[in-house]
């Protein structure tokens, strides 16, 4: 298994663990007031911003830990360059990831059109962000195993 495959697998596991643990931590704090109250908007705004910051920090920490463990176990350094195959796979993964997020964004806006509660929009946006991150990593794993 190559370095890129291992890194993508660790990324998928990290994203799933971050999302589930953060959701389980924050969702019980959901305000009990009306669905369209200012407190509800404040809660979801805080939820998105904090999830983004937590995700970035944890990804950096896990990336550093992964590189240290990889170097200790294989006695190899991580690749310092990306060839054409790596760049092509990265572009395909980004394309698929953006497609999933844009689809989720359109669904979120559509939920507002059909007069669903605004918190439905936030949930769809958060879930589409999660799914787009997973899709990008799974696409990388798929193309490194099967080829382009």
N, C-alpha and C positions, 0 to 999 in steps of 0.2 A: 504494500500500500504506500502510495507516495505521500510526501509532505503535504501537498495541497489537499488530497483526499482526507487525511487525518485532521487537518485544520478545518475543513468544511464540516466534518462530522462533529468536532468539538463545538463549532459555531452553532450547528443545529441544536445540539444538546443544551448549550448555554442559553440560546434564545428561548427554548421551551421552558427551561427552569426559571429564567428571569420572569417570563410572562406569567407563568402559573403562580409562582411565589408572590410576585407583586400584586397580582389580581386577588389572591387569597388574603393578602395583607390589607389592601385598600378597599375592597368591595364592602366589607362589613361597616366601614366608616361612611357609607353612602348616606346623605341626608334624608330624613324621613319626611321633609316638607313636600310641598306640591312639586309636580314634575317640571314645571317651568319657572321655579323660583330662582332668585339670584344665587342662592346658596348652592343649588344644583349645578348651575353654570360654573360657579367658582370651584366646586368639587371636581367636575370633569376637566376643567382647565388645569387645575393643580395635578390631577391624575396624569394627564398627557405630558405635561412639562416634567414632572418628577420621573415618570416612566422613561422618558427620553434620556434624562440625565443619568439615572441609575443604569440604564442599558449601556450607555457610552462608557461609563466608568467600569462597569463589570466586564464589558468586552475588552477593554484595554488591559485590565488585570488578568483576565483569563488568557489573553494573547501572550502576555509576558510569561505567565506560568507555563503555558503550552510550549513556548520556545525553550524555556529552561529544561522542562522535562524531556522534550524531544532531543535536545542536545545531550543530556545526561544518558538517555537510554540508547541512542543510536550512535553517539560520538560523531555526529555530523552537524554542520552548521545549516541553518535554514537557507534556502536558495536566495541569493542576493539579486537575481535578475529574473525577468519574465520573458520567455520566448513568445513567438507568434501564437503558439497553441494556448499558452496561458492567457494571453491577451484576448484571444478569440473566445475562449471559455468564459472569461470574466465579462466580456461584452454581452454574451448570450445570457448569462446569469443576471446581469443588470437589466437587460431588456425584459426578461420574464418577471423579475421582481417589480419593475416599474409598471408593467402591464397589470399585475395583480393589485398593486396599490391604486392605480388609476381606476380599475374596475370597482374596487372598494369605495373609492372617493365618489364615483358616479352613483353607486348604490346608496351611499350616505346622503348625497344630495337628493336622490330620488325619494328617500324616506321622508325628507322634509316636504317634498312636493305632495306626497300622499297623506300629509298631515299626521305623521307619527310623532310621538314625543321627541323633543330635541335630544334627549339622552340616548335615543336609539341611534341618532347620527354619530354621537361620540363613540358609542360601542362599536358601530360598524367601522369607523375610522381606525380605532385602536386594533380591532381584530384584523383589518386589512393590512395594517402596518406589520403586525406579527406574521401574518401569512406571507407577505411579500418578502420579509427577511428569511423565513424558512424556505420559500420558493427559490430565492437566490442561491442559498447554500446547497439545497438539494439538486438544483440544476448543475452546479459545479461538480458535485459528487457524480451525478449521472454522466456528464461529459468527460470527466477524467477516467471513468470506468469504461464507457462505451465508445468514446471518441466523438469527434465533431461531425 
